[in-house]
């Protein structure tokens, strides 16, 4: 907690503790422990769709979704670091046959995660990639009606279980996307970007007024800023700005990240780093413009690359948490098995062993930035002062326990340990 750049992440409270008889627990040893970070440390939970939800009957899942890993081992590794999971709702894999959505498997997976204390996010409601082929050839009015119905069905149907969504993904490129036919690009070209964003947010908001809805993009240029400004001027209510940072070509550095975060923080909205990666093998050549164009038979993790990844992930996460506008960081993949583009971007090798990057991130999230079970003595009035990273905590005295939250820089509370 000595890092002054993270003071905005730390709270302090003075607890007055009372026992079951309502008397102050004076001059007693109590144990304080952190249970959860308020900050959203996330990762995709795609693998769990098969492991928990069951095999994919349509074999339609395009990313992740390994069915050979051990659930207990992978679950322990995942839950050991993360508190927020992104699940895949790509239209083409979620509903490969019209009228037959993959609702049951995604519901089982989301519920398993929620039962383990994980906040679940859905990705994405609207995107021009991974589209169902049955949309092609339909009239654009019908395509839009189907898209609107999909948004309502997902957001309304999963309300209470999934209350955070990437409402629309990569809208900057959506009307000009030229990598195969899809009906959503045609719809975006005909209706315009702002129309598409408005449709996504307004339909989702109507289905679940309390949902957190994210505008998400990989294009971090002024084109995205122009879209955000246009959408806000149009009166569309955005809850957070999503920023993708897949760094297959190398870590972009603290200076770049700080400047980029400042540009998007000026809109006064929380920033979610929705998709971030650092590779532990060779770097993708700099001349590659579309990461999807780099397809090679094997992309191994190396000792040198793993050391670099571990160093850079610490630098990356420190710089992100130092920026007060950042509310969430979502790493894109726990394991190299089934990783996007076959890149060694996971924190765990394909054989299930931990990379140095996993250990380095664990040393931050569950070490430097975490309060382990810590004995403290109350004063004569039953008071004890606690300082730690914002989040949920427990205080226990003998067999009795109570929960409290650190959510302010300086506060006071009286709680019963019963």
N, C-alpha and C positions, 0 to 999 in steps of 0.2 A: 504493500500500500504506500510505499515511499515514492512511487512514480508520480510526480506532480502533474504530469500531462493527463492523468486519469482521475483527478479529483472530482470531476463531474460524474464519475461512475460510482462514487463512494458516498455512503450515508452514515449517519451517526445518530444513535438514539440512547436515551437513558430510560431503562426499564425499572419500574417499581414492581417487585415480585411479591405476590401473596400466595400463601399455601391454601390447601382445601378448607381450612378454617377461617380464611380471609385475613389471617394475621400476616404481617410482613415477614418475609424470609430473611431475617437479619443475621448478618455474619455467617452466612452459609455458603458452601461451595456449590456452584451450579455449573452445568456444562452447556456452552453455546456451540451451535453447529449450523453451517449453511446447508440448505436443502436444494436451492435452485437459484440460478442467476436471473435477474430481471432482463438482462440483455439476451437477445435471441441468438444463441449459437446454434446454427442449423447445418443440416446436410440433407441430401436427397435420401429418401427411404425406398427407392425403387426396388431394391433387392427383396424387401420384405413383402412386396405384392405377391410374389411366388411363394416365398417361404412361409408366410402367414396366411395369405389369401387363398393359396392353392395354385396348381399349375394353370397356365394360360390356355384355355381350350381353343382359342383362335390363333395362338402363336403370333400375336400381333404387337407385342410390346417392343418398341424400337430401341429403348435405351435401358441399360442395366437389366435387372430382373433375373439374376442368376438363380438357378434352382438347385445348385449342387453344394452350396455352402451350408455349414452347420448353423442352425438358427440360434442356438444358445451362444455359440462363440461369436458370431457376427453381431448378435444382439448385445452382448456384453461390451464388445468394442464400440459399437455405435452409442449405446446408452452411457458409456463411460465418459463421453465428451459432450454430447449434443442434447439440446432440450427442445429443438424445433425441427420438424421433418417436412420436406416437400414431397408430395406424392404426384404421380403422373396421370394427367387427365387429357392427354393428347386425343383429339377427336377420332383420328384414324385408328388408334389402338384401343380406345375406350369403347367405341361403337363401330367396329369394322363392318358389321352387318346392321343395316338400318333397323332400328327398333329393338336391338339386342345389346344394350349397354352393359359394361363390365361392373355393374353396381355392387354385387355381392362381394367380390374379391376386394375391391377398394374399400368397402365398408368394414370388412373384417380387419383389413390392414390398419385403417385409420383408428379403429376401436382398440386394437392391440397397442398401438403407439400411445393413444390417449390414456389407456389403462396403466401405462408405464410413465405417466406424468409428462408426456411429450405434447407440445402444441403442434397441430397438423395444419399444413398449408396445401392448397391445390394449385396445380400448374398445368396448362394455362386454360382459361375459358375461351379465348379467341386467339388463333394463330393460323398463319397461312401454310405452315408445314405440318407434316403427318396428318394429312386430311383423308377422310374416308372416300374411296373412289366413287361411291354411289352419289356423291354430290355433283360430280361432273355431268354436264348436260342439262341440269335443272335450270329453270328460269331464275334469275337473280332475286326476284321477289320471294320465291320459295326458299332459296338459299338463306336469305336474310331471316325469313320467318323461322326456319329450322335452327339457325344460329341463335336467335333470340330464345327459342324454346329450350335449347340446350343449356344456355346460361341460367335460365330460371330453374330448370330441373336440377342442375347440379348445385347451385348455391342454395336454393330452397330445400332440396332433398337432404343435403349434408349439413344444414344449419344446426349449430350446437355441437357438432363433431368436427367440422372444418369451417372455420369462420375467417380465414385469411386466404385470399386468392390473388394470383397474377391475373388480373382481369383481361388484359390484352398484352400480347407478346410481340415485340419487334414491329410496332406499327410504322416506324420510320421507313422501313424498306417494303412494307406490305404491298403497296399499290404497284411497285416496280419489280417485284421479285420475279426472276426469270430462270428458275431452276425446275422446270416441269410444270405441267398444268395443274392448277387447283382453283376451286371455285371461290375461295376467300380472297385471293389476290384479285380476281375479276370483280368481286363485290367491292373491295377497297378502291380499285381503280374507278369504278363507276360512282361510288358514293363519297369517297374522300376519307382521309385519315381521321379528321375530327368526328365525322359521322360514325366511324367504326369505334372510336374510343367512347363516344357518348353512348352508343348502343351497349357496349360491354358494361360500362359503369352503371348506367341507369337501370338496365335489366337486373344486374346483380344486386344493386341497392334495393330495388323493389322486392326482390326475393328474400333478402336478409338485410334489413336496415342497419344492423349492428356489425356487419362484416367489415373487415379491413381489406381494402381493394387497392392493388398495386398496379401502376403503369410501368411496364418492364421493357428494357431495350439493351442491346449490345452496342448500338451506335451512340457513343458518348461525345459526339461532335456537336457543333452548334445546330445541326439539323434537329437533334433531339430537344435542345433547348427551345427552338422555334415551335416544335410540336407541343411541348409542355405549355408554353406561353399561349398558344392558340387555344388549347383545350381549357386552360384556366379562364381565359377571356370569354370562352363560350359558356362558362358557368358549370362545367363538369366538376364534380366533387371527387378529387383524388385524395386518397389517404396516405400514400407513400410513393416515392419515386424509386423504381427498381433499376439497379445499375449492374450490368454483367461485366465481369473481369476474368475471362478465361485467358490465362497467361501462358499458353503453350509455347509462345515465342520468347518467353523470359519475363521475369518480374519487372514491372514498369517503374518501380522505385517510389520512395516516400514523397519525393517532390511532385512527381506526376499525380500520385493519388491525392495529395493534399489540394493541389490546384483544381483537380477534377471535382473533388467533393465540395470545395468552396463554390464552384460554378453552379452546382445543382442545389446546394444548401440555400442559395439566395431566394428560393421560392418559398421558404418557410415550412417545408414539408419534411417528414422523416425520410431518411435515406436507407434503403435496404440493398445491401450487396447480395443480390439474389443468386448469382452464379459465379463462383470464383474457383480457380484452379491454379496450381503450380506443378510442373512436371518434375519427375525424379529421374529422367533419362535425358537424351540429347534434346536440344531445343528445336522446335519447328523452324525451318528456314524463314528468314525475315521477309523474303519476297512473296510469300504466300499471303494473299489478301483475304480469301475466304477460308477459314480454318477447315471447313468440310472438304476442301480440295486436296488436303494432305492425307492420303490413304496409303499406308505401307503395310506389308505383311506382318512385321513385328516391330514393336517399339519398346525395347526392354528398359527396365529400371536398372540403374547402375549405382555403384557405391559412391562415385563422385556426384552423380545427380541427386542421390538421396541426401547427401550432406548439404548440398546447395538448397534443396527443397526445404529441409529442416530449418536452415538459417533464414531463408526468405519467408517462410510462413510465420515465424516469430516477428520479423520486421513488419510484415503485412498486417497481421492482427493487431500489433501494438499501434501502428499508425491509424488503423481504422477506428479502434476504440478511443484513441486520443481525440478524434473529431466528434464534437458533441451532437452533430446532426445524424450520425449513424446509429441506427436502432437495431440492425440485424445484419448478420453475416452468414451466408449459406454456402458451405463448401459443396462442390459438385462431384460427390462420389467418395465413399469410404474406401472401397477396394479397387484394385486394378482389374479384377475379373469383371468383364463386361463393361469396361469404362468407355465413355464417349470417345469416339475416334480411335479406340485402342490405345490411348495415351496412358503412360504411367503416372497419372495424376492423383491416384488414390493415396490415402494415408496408411494403407495396409496392402501388402503384396498379394498377388494372385493366390499364393499358397496359404494366405491367412495370417502371416506373420506381420508384426508391426514394423513400420518404417521409422527411422529417426524423426520424421515429421510428426507422426502420431505422438511420440513421446514428448517432443518439444511443445506441441499444442496442449497436451495434457498437463505439462508443467506450468503452463499459463492458466488454463481454464479451471483446473482442479488443484492447482498449486499456488502460484503467486497471487492469483485473483480469487482465492477461495478460503473460507474459514473452516478448517477441520474441527472436529470435536475439541473444544478448548475449555478447560476448567477456569472459572473466575469466582472470586469471592464477593458477595454482596456487602454493602456497608450496614451501619446500624439501623438504617431505615429500609433495608431490603432493596437498595438500588444498586444497579450495575450498568455501566456504560459500554455500549457495543458499537464498534466501527467496522465497516466492511463494505464489500461491493453490494450494490443495490440488488435486492432479491429476497427470497423467503428463507427463514431461519427457524430453528427450534431452540428452546431453553428447557433444560430438564433438571430436576432435583430429585434424586433417588429414582423411584419408579414413576414419578409424575412428570408430565411434559406439557408444554404449551408452544404454540406457533406465533410468530410475529413476522412483520415485513419491514425491511429497511427501504424506504422509498422517499426519504428527504434528507437534506444535508444535515439538519440538526432538529431532533424531535424528542418527545417524551411520551411514555405510555405506561399505564398500569395494567398488568395482566396477572391472571391467576394460573398458577402451575398446579394443575389438578388432574 
